[in-house]
Amino acid sequence: MKINFAKKLCILALFASLATSALSEEIGLVLSGGGGKGAYEVGVWKALCEYGIAQKVTVISGTSVGGLNAALFACVKADKAEKIWVDIVPSRLTQDGALISQEGLNKIISSIPLQKIMGRGLRPHVYVTAVRAKGKLIKHFTSKPGSDSYRFLLNEEPQLEQIRLKLLATSAFPILTDPITLADGYKYTDGGEEAVGGDNVPLAPIVERYPEIKNIFVIYLSDRDHVKRRIQKKDFDTKVITEIFPSIDTDGSGFWERMLDGTANFKEDRIRLLIRQGYEDTVELLQRRGLYPVSSYWYE
């Protein structure tokens, strides 16, 4: 028993010396939206857990499927999150022949132990964003990305039902699903709809409300050539921002291909592929930084 403990101490000291000072501080995580492509974020999260980085994440900001994943990652372990995506999402999200079933999504959300994030003192803090449905036609002409994005800190919500509704709101995909009415009486839709002022890369809640967090990981669901809006690092010169992109084309070309093969693709084989890709892309990035898997020693 003593030998095992001493071995762990030695390994802990070794990896602590190898880790960069940038990754020894609190970390923020931004999860973008993209429907079925959100499986990629599961793979990223798996890698961040294995490399001891996820355990330093104190705030997650997500929108649309990124908001759903933010709550999921904060409430269950990575292997459980993967199991939900692989075993439950394919059937629930397409039940009754729907492209995106809001009823099926509601059942998935209701199965997550959301009470684990109820309490402002709990970490990580989880933010999700949504857009008010009222006046969306006008917003198409007057809004810019993020200008009409409403941010909700799920940890400070005292009612479990309102947390569930806010998760439905952030992922209420236009046309395919219904707007969600929240406690303030307003109807809300998908937070990633940037054409009406949504924010599909919700970095702002972390930058504006957590000045002590210097290191932020931003996860995109489109590759570098197809991402619609990318964070400008020059605008955040006091932060160390690490961007992770899919190394494969997750969108295709044309509206219907992007919809059917990307956003609304919840087939099990596609989900498995994206999870694997997210994991491999993240591991490659971390290994280039000289980091090694450490979670089994640091966080048992």
Disulfide bonds with the S-S distance in Angstrom:
none
